Amino acid sequence: MHPKRKQKLFIILGLLSLAAIAIGLTLYALRSNVNLFFSPVQIADGDAPVGRQIRAGGMVKEGSVERDDENLDVVFTVTDYVDDLEVRYSGILPDLFREGQGVVVVGELSESGHFEANEVMAKHDENYMPKEVAEALEDSGYSPEDYGVKVEGAD
């Protein structure tokens, strides 16, 4: 092998090594910022990590919203009609938040099994449902289009 070819080969291998290291470091730095979505049934099965920021979603269970009179603390239940997840949130809820509507919450699952939410996102009109919530409902046997009819028969 000629010295010129050998030099080019080392340069190319060096650049590829640097690119691989840069990509690896970038992916390592970004992994802590990934918010994975879990439905209540996945959380009940133990699939969700405890103490790590995740997203959870489903429908706000009818009659489950409890507001504290002294402060902005709210406790409510998110359901996918198979399992329920108790959510605790301190703050102002979105205007469209109400029982029987789709919601996605961002926060951490505690050791005791309830969800400490940092952020609550509610659907914005009658026809919209977050993609993750729709998929979670379909996985548990409910169609997002007619969830209201099926819920009446589920209780």
Secondary structure, DSSP 8 states (H G I E B T S, - for coil): --HHHHHHHHHHHHHHHHHHHHHHHHHHHHGGG---EE-HHHHHTT-S-TTSEEEEEEEE-TT--EE-SSSSEEEEEEE-SS-EEEEEEES---TT--TTSEEEEEEEE-TTS-EEEEEEEE-SSTT---HHHHHHHHHTT--GGGHHHHHHHH-
